[in-house]
């Protein structure tokens, strides 16, 4: 019998960017009933747009022009303890910056989890990209997370001290693809 050689590869990865940036930002102290304040931070915006363009290049696409669709400050406390599972529409990427140590977690759901559960055997090893239903991040001051807007996610406050973060949505601008390739957007 001949020797069998091969390898298991994650062929269709999901682009989630995490890193640390140092910014001192003045956060709102007053929040309305929604615990959300719409506020744009130009220095954070520039960093996010540049990183998102880097993501496009690293994924093998042209350095696509992108824009900030929206930016807002979240407050998690006894008035807003949980932000239920959701997606971000009308954008390509979404994310969160943590200007202070977070007292809330974000859980990012694996879009393939239902496939794994329906067709794969019982798990006997630790967590891997192949067998997790979700990942949960607890962020420290300066952490930035950027992920595709199609990934479902939810947020849970851990109790005790109120916790703030800055979230945002990013969209492509200008031409995307071309007519020969089969897709076209004239920048509207």
N, C-alpha and C positions, 0 to 999 in steps of 0.2 A: 504494500500500500504506500502511496506517495504521501509526502508531508504536505499538509494544507497550510497555506499562508494567507493572511488577510488582516483586515483591521475594521473596527467599528468606527464610523465617522458621523458626526452631527452635521448633516448636509445642509439643512436650512436653518441657520441660527437666527435668533432674534436680537436685533441691535439695542442693547441697553448700555448706556454710557454712565459711569459713575466716576467722580473725582472730587478733589478738594480745591476750593478757591477761597481766597481771603478778601473779604469785603466788609467794611463797617457800614451798615445801612441803618437808617433811622426808621424804625417800624411804627406803625400807627398804635396809638394807645386807646382810641375809641373805636368800637365796632358796633354795628347795628344788630338787628335781630338775626341776620344771617351769619354773623361771625366772619364776614368776608368784607374786605375793603379793596376796591380796585385801585391799584397804584402801580405806576411804571417806574422802574429804577434803570436809568439809561446805562450806567456802568455794568450792571448785571445783564441787561438786554444785549449789549455788544458782545460780551463773553459768550452768552448762550447762542447767539446767531453764528458766531465764528465756530464754536464747537459743533453745532448742527451741520454747518457746511463741511467740516472735517469728517463728520460721520458719513455724509453722502459720498465723499471721496474714498474713504476707507471701505465703504460697501461696494465700490467699483463704479460709481456714477460720476457724472461731471460735478464740479463744485457748484451746486445748485444755489441760486439766490433764494433766500428765505426771509420771512418777515414774522414779527411778533403779532399774533392775533389778539392776545389778551395776556394780562399779568395781574395777579391779585394776591393779597396777603390773607392767609387763613389763621383763624384762632380756634384752637381746640380746648374746650373746657367743659364745665358741667352743662352749658347751654348747647354745645355741639360736641358730643362725645364720639360720634361715629359718622363717617361719610360712607354710605352704602356703595356696594359694587357698582362701578360706572365706567364709561368710556368717554373719550373726548371727540366730538364731531367737528367736521370742517377744518381739520388740521392734520398734519403729517406726524408731528411729534408733540409730546407734552412732557412736563417735568416739574421738579420741585427743587428749590434751593432752601437750605436750612441756615438762616443767619444766626441761629443760636442752637445750643444742644436741644434736641427734640424730646418732647415728652409724649410723642405719638408715633405710631408705626404705620408704614404703608405696606400693604400686602398686594403683590403683583401676581395675578392669576396666570397659570400656564394655559395658553389657548389650546394645547393638545392634550390636556389632562384627561378629558373624556375619552379620547382614543386609547390612551394608555390603560385606563381603568377597564375599558370594555374588552381589550384584547391581550393584555399582558398578565403574566402570572403574579402571584403574591411576592411582595418585595421582601428580601432578606438582608439587603445591605443598607448602608446609610443613604442619605439623600444624594441624588445626582441630577443632572439635567434631564435624565431619562425618566425619573420616577417621582418627581415632585409635582404636587398639584399647584403649589404657589411658593413664593419666597416672601419673607417678611424682612423689611429693613427698618432699623432704628438708627436714625441719623445723628451725627455729631455736628457741631458748629462747623460751617464751611462746606458741608457736603452738597454736591449737585448731582441730581439724577435726571437723565433724559431718556425717554423711551418712546416707542411708537404709540400713537394715539389709539391703535386698535387693541392694545392690551388692557384687559379689564383690571381694575384695581379698587381698593377700598382703604380707608384710613380709620384707625382706632386710637382714641386718646387713652393714655395709661393712667389717668387720674392724677391726683395731687396738683402740681403746679400747672397753670395754663401753658400752652405750647403754640408757637407761631412758626409758619413757613410761608414761602413765596412760591406760588405755582404759576405756570405759563403754558400757552399753546403756541406752536410754531407751524406756519404754513409755507409751502413753496410759492414762489412768485415767478413771473416770466414764463417763457416757453418750457414745457416739460415734454421731453421726447420729441418726436417729429412724425410727420404723416407717413413717411416710409416705414417707420417702425410699427405704426399702428395706433399710436396715441398722440394726442395733440392738445395743448392748452395755450391759448394766445395771451396769457397773463391777466385775464380778468379775475 
